[in-house]
Amino acid sequence: MVLSVSTASSAHPDGWMHRRWEASMISARERCVATLSVGAAVFVVTATLVTGCSGAGPAPPGPDVAAPGDIPDDQVFVEVNPFPGFAVKVPEGWAMTAAGPAVTFTDKLNAITVDSEFAVTAPSETAVHQDVDQQFASAAGYVAGTVTSVTRPAGTAVEATYRIAGPNNPVSGKSVTDEVERYEFFRDGQLVTLTLSAPVGADNVDPWRTVTDSFRWTS
């Protein structure tokens, strides 16, 4: 009986030991599959998070920063009479200096110069172009622009544009290039020149239009 039992165990590999071995192998496979499944799930979640982050839109832009020389939109203008015969509005609070037949109003990098003189005839586009070139041809950074006739409430004026190096900054010692608009008004022998200057890039279209539109003859 003992021999029979021993022989039966050896002759039948599908006995209980073989079944136990198969069970252990199945358990191992199940653990492996479970581990792979968890790993795959973690990978999918991680990939989703990364994709979501990378797909997010760019950060919103910061607040707009005014360019050097920009005159505020809420700037108040006041009327001045620097010389007899006319009036013009300039930004309130700007410093005023007088030099000969000209008065200049300045604020930081901006300037408005008002000049009055006697003239026999009204300025022409050709005459203004020649005058500006002769006056600034040797000035640092001078670049000629356009010369054209424009209409304002006070009448026709000749407008000349050009660029020129501005005054040196007292702190840095450096200068910026100014964009200049020059308007010449004439009536009854009086020639009034408005020169408006600001750094290149400053958006002063509206303020400069306010100044030139405000010019009026008073006599």
Secondary structure as UniProt FT lines:
FT   HELIX           2..11
FT   TURN            13..14
FT   HELIX           16..54
FT   TURN            68..69
FT   TURN            73..74
FT   STRAND          77..80
FT   TURN            84..85
FT   STRAND          86..91
FT   TURN            92..93
FT   STRAND          95..99
FT   TURN            100..101
FT   STRAND          102..107
FT   TURN            108..109
FT   STRAND          110..118
FT   HELIX           125..136
FT   TURN            137..138
FT   TURN            140..141
FT   STRAND          143..152
FT   TURN            153..154
FT   STRAND          155..165
FT   TURN            170..172
FT   STRAND          177..187
FT   TURN            188..189
FT   STRAND          190..199
FT   TURN            200..201
FT   HELIX           205..214
FT   STRAND          216..217
//
